[in-house]
């Protein structure tokens, strides 16, 4: 029986987040007007929704792993 490799969040691929206070370009249409809620932001033109980078006051460490 083969043992599975442990989960490594750095290997999950590219993740897009809405960063409050930053320059946020929509990955769907390229515009930059957003409706920002408590846990996500939605593009005003094409309705693509992105999670907020810091939903609960958390942050990302240098490896890109979310730390609450």
Jmol script that loads the backbone (N, CA, C; Angstrom):
load data "model"
ATOM      1  N   UNK A   1       0.841  -1.171   0.000  1.00  0.00           N
ATOM      2  CA  UNK A   1       0.000   0.000   0.000  1.00  0.00           C
ATOM      3  C   UNK A   1       0.895   1.246   0.000  1.00  0.00           C
ATOM      4  N   UNK A   2       0.613   2.178  -0.894  1.00  0.00           N
ATOM      5  CA  UNK A   2       1.401   3.390  -1.028  1.00  0.00           C
ATOM      6  C   UNK A   2       0.804   4.499  -0.169  1.00  0.00           C
ATOM      7  N   UNK A   3       1.662   5.235   0.462  1.00  0.00           N
ATOM      8  CA  UNK A   3       1.214   6.338   1.315  1.00  0.00           C
ATOM      9  C   UNK A   3       1.162   7.621   0.486  1.00  0.00           C
ATOM     10  N   UNK A   4       0.077   8.394   0.650  1.00  0.00           N
ATOM     11  CA  UNK A   4      -0.089   9.645  -0.090  1.00  0.00           C
ATOM     12  C   UNK A   4       0.841  10.712   0.476  1.00  0.00           C
ATOM     13  N   UNK A   5       1.264  11.594  -0.392  1.00  0.00           N
ATOM     14  CA  UNK A   5       2.121  12.704   0.034  1.00  0.00           C
ATOM     15  C   UNK A   5       1.297  13.666   0.887  1.00  0.00           C
ATOM     16  N   UNK A   6       1.910  14.320   1.870  1.00  0.00           N
ATOM     17  CA  UNK A   6       1.166  15.276   2.687  1.00  0.00           C
ATOM     18  C   UNK A   6       0.748  16.486   1.854  1.00  0.00           C
ATOM     19  N   UNK A   7      -0.330  17.143   2.262  1.00  0.00           N
ATOM     20  CA  UNK A   7      -0.839  18.306   1.549  1.00  0.00           C
ATOM     21  C   UNK A   7       0.140  19.471   1.654  1.00  0.00           C
ATOM     22  N   UNK A   8       0.452  20.077   0.521  1.00  0.00           N
ATOM     23  CA  UNK A   8       1.335  21.235   0.486  1.00  0.00           C
ATOM     24  C   UNK A   8       0.596  22.376  -0.219  1.00  0.00           C
ATOM     25  N   UNK A   9       0.113  23.397   0.543  1.00  0.00           N
ATOM     26  CA  UNK A   9      -0.676  24.459  -0.078  1.00  0.00           C
ATOM     27  C   UNK A   9       0.078  25.263  -1.129  1.00  0.00           C
ATOM     28  N   UNK A  10       1.396  25.266  -1.106  1.00  0.00           N
ATOM     29  CA  UNK A  10       2.161  25.987  -2.123  1.00  0.00           C
ATOM     30  C   UNK A  10       2.039  25.344  -3.492  1.00  0.00           C
ATOM     31  N   UNK A  11       1.634  24.087  -3.553  1.00  0.00           N
ATOM     32  CA  UNK A  11       1.531  23.365  -4.819  1.00  0.00           C
ATOM     33  C   UNK A  11       0.128  23.418  -5.414  1.00  0.00           C
ATOM     34  N   UNK A  12      -0.797  24.197  -4.839  1.00  0.00           N
ATOM     35  CA  UNK A  12      -2.178  24.213  -5.307  1.00  0.00           C
ATOM     36  C   UNK A  12      -2.387  25.053  -6.559  1.00  0.00           C
ATOM     37  N   UNK A  13      -1.422  25.867  -6.943  1.00  0.00           N
ATOM     38  CA  UNK A  13      -1.545  26.672  -8.150  1.00  0.00           C
ATOM     39  C   UNK A  13      -1.780  28.143  -7.848  1.00  0.00           C
ATOM     40  N   UNK A  14      -2.123  28.877  -8.876  1.00  0.00           N
ATOM     41  CA  UNK A  14      -2.312  30.315  -8.778  1.00  0.00           C
ATOM     42  C   UNK A  14      -3.653  30.621  -8.116  1.00  0.00           C
ATOM     43  N   UNK A  15      -3.656  31.479  -7.113  1.00  0.00           N
ATOM     44  CA  UNK A  15      -4.886  31.874  -6.431  1.00  0.00           C
ATOM     45  C   UNK A  15      -5.030  33.391  -6.517  1.00  0.00           C
ATOM     46  N   UNK A  16      -6.185  33.851  -6.960  1.00  0.00           N
ATOM     47  CA  UNK A  16      -6.448  35.276  -7.116  1.00  0.00           C
ATOM     48  C   UNK A  16      -7.249  35.754  -5.915  1.00  0.00           C
ATOM     49  N   UNK A  17      -6.827  36.860  -5.305  1.00  0.00           N
ATOM     50  CA  UNK A  17      -7.514  37.447  -4.167  1.00  0.00           C
ATOM     51  C   UNK A  17      -7.739  38.925  -4.423  1.00  0.00           C
ATOM     52  N   UNK A  18      -8.776  39.486  -3.796  1.00  0.00           N
ATOM     53  CA  UNK A  18      -8.983  40.924  -3.792  1.00  0.00           C
ATOM     54  C   UNK A  18      -8.195  41.476  -2.614  1.00  0.00           C
ATOM     55  N   UNK A  19      -7.326  42.419  -2.864  1.00  0.00           N
ATOM     56  CA  UNK A  19      -6.488  42.998  -1.817  1.00  0.00           C
ATOM     57  C   UNK A  19      -6.958  44.410  -1.509  1.00  0.00           C
ATOM     58  N   UNK A  20      -7.603  44.593  -0.331  1.00  0.00           N
ATOM     59  CA  UNK A  20      -8.083  45.931   0.033  1.00  0.00           C
ATOM     60  C   UNK A  20      -6.930  46.938   0.054  1.00  0.00           C
ATOM     61  N   UNK A  21      -7.164  48.097  -0.529  1.00  0.00           N
ATOM     62  CA  UNK A  21      -6.143  49.133  -0.564  1.00  0.00           C
ATOM     63  C   UNK A  21      -5.154  48.983  -1.696  1.00  0.00           C
ATOM     64  N   UNK A  22      -5.271  47.925  -2.477  1.00  0.00           N
ATOM     65  CA  UNK A  22      -4.338  47.698  -3.576  1.00  0.00           C
ATOM     66  C   UNK A  22      -4.991  47.968  -4.918  1.00  0.00           C
ATOM     67  N   UNK A  23      -4.233  47.803  -5.977  1.00  0.00           N
ATOM     68  CA  UNK A  23      -4.750  47.939  -7.330  1.00  0.00           C
ATOM     69  C   UNK A  23      -5.281  46.579  -7.754  1.00  0.00           C
ATOM     70  N   UNK A  24      -6.591  46.439  -7.863  1.00  0.00           N
ATOM     71  CA  UNK A  24      -7.218  45.157  -8.167  1.00  0.00           C
ATOM     72  C   UNK A  24      -7.830  45.182  -9.554  1.00  0.00           C
ATOM     73  N   UNK A  25      -7.268  44.405 -10.451  1.00  0.00           N
ATOM     74  CA  UNK A  25      -7.764  44.286 -11.816  1.00  0.00           C
ATOM     75  C   UNK A  25      -8.540  42.977 -11.911  1.00  0.00           C
ATOM     76  N   UNK A  26      -9.735  43.042 -12.489  1.00  0.00           N
ATOM     77  CA  UNK A  26     -10.576  41.855 -12.613  1.00  0.00           C
ATOM     78  C   UNK A  26      -9.928  40.849 -13.570  1.00  0.00           C
ATOM     79  N   UNK A  27      -9.811  39.576 -13.154  1.00  0.00           N
ATOM     80  CA  UNK A  27      -9.237  38.575 -14.061  1.00  0.00           C
ATOM     81  C   UNK A  27     -10.184  38.211 -15.204  1.00  0.00           C
ATOM     82  N   UNK A  28     -11.460  38.571 -15.097  1.00  0.00           N
ATOM     83  CA  UNK A  28     -12.424  38.249 -16.139  1.00  0.00           C
ATOM     84  C   UNK A  28     -12.514  39.281 -17.248  1.00  0.00           C
ATOM     85  N   UNK A  29     -12.552  40.578 -16.865  1.00  0.00           N
ATOM     86  CA  UNK A  29     -12.765  41.607 -17.878  1.00  0.00           C
ATOM     87  C   UNK A  29     -11.678  42.682 -17.909  1.00  0.00           C
ATOM     88  N   UNK A  30     -10.805  42.724 -16.907  1.00  0.00           N
ATOM     89  CA  UNK A  30      -9.710  43.686 -16.900  1.00  0.00           C
ATOM     90  C   UNK A  30     -10.048  45.052 -16.330  1.00  0.00           C
ATOM     91  N   UNK A  31     -11.270  45.216 -15.831  1.00  0.00           N
ATOM     92  CA  UNK A  31     -11.660  46.505 -15.246  1.00  0.00           C
ATOM     93  C   UNK A  31     -11.355  46.509 -13.759  1.00  0.00           C
ATOM     94  N   UNK A  32     -11.575  47.647 -13.105  1.00  0.00           N
ATOM     95  CA  UNK A  32     -11.165  47.737 -11.699  1.00  0.00           C
ATOM     96  C   UNK A  32     -12.219  48.359 -10.784  1.00  0.00           C
ATOM     97  N   UNK A  33     -13.511  48.137 -11.065  1.00  0.00           N
ATOM     98  CA  UNK A  33     -14.566  48.634 -10.186  1.00  0.00           C
ATOM     99  C   UNK A  33     -15.176  47.443  -9.445  1.00  0.00           C
ATOM    100  N   UNK A  34     -15.193  47.516  -8.119  1.00  0.00           N
ATOM    101  CA  UNK A  34     -15.586  46.375  -7.292  1.00  0.00           C
ATOM    102  C   UNK A  34     -16.663  46.743  -6.288  1.00  0.00           C
ATOM    103  N   UNK A  35     -17.553  45.790  -5.996  1.00  0.00           N
ATOM    104  CA  UNK A  35     -18.465  45.857  -4.859  1.00  0.00           C
ATOM    105  C   UNK A  35     -17.831  44.979  -3.791  1.00  0.00           C
ATOM    106  N   UNK A  36     -17.446  45.581  -2.682  1.00  0.00           N
ATOM    107  CA  UNK A  36     -16.719  44.858  -1.648  1.00  0.00           C
ATOM    108  C   UNK A  36     -17.649  44.538  -0.488  1.00  0.00           C
ATOM    109  N   UNK A  37     -17.684  43.268  -0.115  1.00  0.00           N
ATOM    110  CA  UNK A  37     -18.476  42.812   1.020  1.00  0.00           C
ATOM    111  C   UNK A  37     -17.589  42.440   2.190  1.00  0.00           C
ATOM    112  N   UNK A  38     -18.113  41.622   3.083  1.00  0.00           N
ATOM    113  CA  UNK A  38     -17.347  41.222   4.265  1.00  0.00           C
ATOM    114  C   UNK A  38     -16.343  40.111   3.981  1.00  0.00           C
ATOM    115  N   UNK A  39     -16.678  39.200   3.053  1.00  0.00           N
ATOM    116  CA  UNK A  39     -15.767  38.080   2.789  1.00  0.00           C
ATOM    117  C   UNK A  39     -15.354  37.962   1.324  1.00  0.00           C
ATOM    118  N   UNK A  40     -16.006  38.738   0.443  1.00  0.00           N
ATOM    119  CA  UNK A  40     -15.636  38.672  -0.971  1.00  0.00           C
ATOM    120  C   UNK A  40     -15.862  40.024  -1.642  1.00  0.00           C
ATOM    121  N   UNK A  41     -15.318  40.161  -2.842  1.00  0.00           N
ATOM    122  CA  UNK A  41     -15.509  41.340  -3.671  1.00  0.00           C
ATOM    123  C   UNK A  41     -15.996  40.870  -5.040  1.00  0.00           C
ATOM    124  N   UNK A  42     -16.930  41.624  -5.635  1.00  0.00           N
ATOM    125  CA  UNK A  42     -17.506  41.245  -6.913  1.00  0.00           C
ATOM    126  C   UNK A  42     -17.265  42.350  -7.933  1.00  0.00           C
ATOM    127  N   UNK A  43     -16.836  41.963  -9.116  1.00  0.00           N
ATOM    128  CA  UNK A  43     -16.618  42.926 -10.194  1.00  0.00           C
ATOM    129  C   UNK A  43     -17.963  43.543 -10.584  1.00  0.00           C
ATOM    130  N   UNK A  44     -17.993  44.865 -10.701  1.00  0.00           N
ATOM    131  CA  UNK A  44     -19.232  45.562 -11.031  1.00  0.00           C
ATOM    132  C   UNK A  44     -19.661  45.350 -12.481  1.00  0.00           C
ATOM    133  N   UNK A  45     -18.771  44.887 -13.343  1.00  0.00           N
ATOM    134  CA  UNK A  45     -19.086  44.739 -14.754  1.00  0.00           C
ATOM    135  C   UNK A  45     -19.397  43.302 -15.162  1.00  0.00           C
ATOM    136  N   UNK A  46     -18.561  42.350 -14.766  1.00  0.00           N
ATOM    137  CA  UNK A  46     -18.769  40.969 -15.223  1.00  0.00           C
ATOM    138  C   UNK A  46     -19.153  40.007 -14.087  1.00  0.00           C
ATOM    139  N   UNK A  47     -19.284  40.486 -12.885  1.00  0.00           N
ATOM    140  CA  UNK A  47     -19.716  39.750 -11.683  1.00  0.00           C
ATOM    141  C   UNK A  47     -18.789  38.615 -11.258  1.00  0.00           C
ATOM    142  N   UNK A  48     -17.510  38.675 -11.614  1.00  0.00           N
ATOM    143  CA  UNK A  48     -16.543  37.710 -11.087  1.00  0.00           C
ATOM    144  C   UNK A  48     -16.363  38.001  -9.601  1.00  0.00           C
ATOM    145  N   UNK A  49     -16.438  36.978  -8.771  1.00  0.00           N
ATOM    146  CA  UNK A  49     -16.278  37.161  -7.328  1.00  0.00           C
ATOM    147  C   UNK A  49     -14.917  36.635  -6.887  1.00  0.00           C
ATOM    148  N   UNK A  50     -14.237  37.430  -6.042  1.00  0.00           N
ATOM    149  CA  UNK A  50     -12.939  37.038  -5.498  1.00  0.00           C
ATOM    150  C   UNK A  50     -12.999  37.082  -3.975  1.00  0.00           C
ATOM    151  N   UNK A  51     -12.350  36.143  -3.309  1.00  0.00           N
ATOM    152  CA  UNK A  51     -12.283  36.228  -1.844  1.00  0.00           C
ATOM    153  C   UNK A  51     -11.359  37.360  -1.424  1.00  0.00           C
ATOM    154  N   UNK A  52     -11.659  37.950  -0.264  1.00  0.00           N
ATOM    155  CA  UNK A  52     -10.793  38.998   0.261  1.00  0.00           C
ATOM    156  C   UNK A  52      -9.502  38.383   0.763  1.00  0.00           C
ATOM    157  N   UNK A  53      -8.416  39.089   0.611  1.00  0.00           N
ATOM    158  CA  UNK A  53      -7.114  38.597   1.039  1.00  0.00           C
ATOM    159  C   UNK A  53      -7.050  38.454   2.554  1.00  0.00           C
ATOM    160  N   UNK A  54      -7.690  39.366   3.280  1.00  0.00           N
ATOM    161  CA  UNK A  54      -7.634  39.352   4.739  1.00  0.00           C
ATOM    162  C   UNK A  54      -9.043  39.361   5.317  1.00  0.00           C
ATOM    163  N   UNK A  55      -9.786  38.235   5.216  1.00  0.00           N
ATOM    164  CA  UNK A  55     -11.180  38.234   5.637  1.00  0.00           C
ATOM    165  C   UNK A  55     -11.401  38.434   7.132  1.00  0.00           C
ATOM    166  N   UNK A  56     -10.534  37.939   7.976  1.00  0.00           N
ATOM    167  CA  UNK A  56     -10.751  38.057   9.408  1.00  0.00           C
ATOM    168  C   UNK A  56      -9.588  38.721  10.108  1.00  0.00           C
ATOM    169  N   UNK A  57      -8.897  39.579   9.417  1.00  0.00           N
ATOM    170  CA  UNK A  57      -7.725  40.196  10.012  1.00  0.00           C
ATOM    171  C   UNK A  57      -6.497  39.316   9.909  1.00  0.00           C
ATOM    172  N   UNK A  58      -6.622  38.207   9.185  1.00  0.00           N
ATOM    173  CA  UNK A  58      -5.488  37.314   9.002  1.00  0.00           C
ATOM    174  C   UNK A  58      -4.503  37.876   8.001  1.00  0.00           C
ATOM    175  N   UNK A  59      -3.512  37.080   7.654  1.00  0.00           N
ATOM    176  CA  UNK A  59      -2.497  37.548   6.723  1.00  0.00           C
ATOM    177  C   UNK A  59      -1.899  36.346   6.010  1.00  0.00           C
ATOM    178  N   UNK A  60      -1.067  36.608   5.022  1.00  0.00           N
ATOM    179  CA  UNK A  60      -0.357  35.557   4.318  1.00  0.00           C
ATOM    180  C   UNK A  60       1.110  35.623   4.688  1.00  0.00           C
ATOM    181  N   UNK A  61       1.699  34.478   4.982  1.00  0.00           N
ATOM    182  CA  UNK A  61       3.128  34.444   5.293  1.00  0.00           C
ATOM    183  C   UNK A  61       3.923  34.506   3.983  1.00  0.00           C
ATOM    184  N   UNK A  62       5.250  34.603   4.025  1.00  0.00           N
ATOM    185  CA  UNK A  62       6.043  34.726   2.794  1.00  0.00           C
ATOM    186  C   UNK A  62       5.873  33.580   1.804  1.00  0.00           C
ATOM    187  N   UNK A  63       5.425  32.403   2.268  1.00  0.00           N
ATOM    188  CA  UNK A  63       5.213  31.270   1.361  1.00  0.00           C
ATOM    189  C   UNK A  63       3.831  31.292   0.729  1.00  0.00           C
ATOM    190  N   UNK A  64       2.991  32.294   1.076  1.00  0.00           N
ATOM    191  CA  UNK A  64       1.657  32.378   0.513  1.00  0.00           C
ATOM    192  C   UNK A  64       0.620  31.563   1.256  1.00  0.00           C
ATOM    193  N   UNK A  65       0.919  31.136   2.465  1.00  0.00           N
ATOM    194  CA  UNK A  65      -0.010  30.341   3.263  1.00  0.00           C
ATOM    195  C   UNK A  65      -0.776  31.266   4.207  1.00  0.00           C
ATOM    196  N   UNK A  66      -2.108  31.120   4.226  1.00  0.00           N
ATOM    197  CA  UNK A  66      -2.946  31.987   5.051  1.00  0.00           C
ATOM    198  C   UNK A  66      -2.762  31.661   6.537  1.00  0.00           C
ATOM    199  N   UNK A  67      -2.529  32.697   7.329  1.00  0.00           N
ATOM    200  CA  UNK A  67      -2.363  32.550   8.774  1.00  0.00           C
ATOM    201  C   UNK A  67      -3.452  33.380   9.431  1.00  0.00           C
ATOM    202  N   UNK A  68      -4.326  32.756  10.192  1.00  0.00           N
ATOM    203  CA  UNK A  68      -5.446  33.479  10.834  1.00  0.00           C
ATOM    204  C   UNK A  68      -4.974  34.288  12.010  1.00  0.00           C
TER     205      UNK A  68
END
end "model"
wireframe off; spacefill off
backbone 0.3
color backbone group
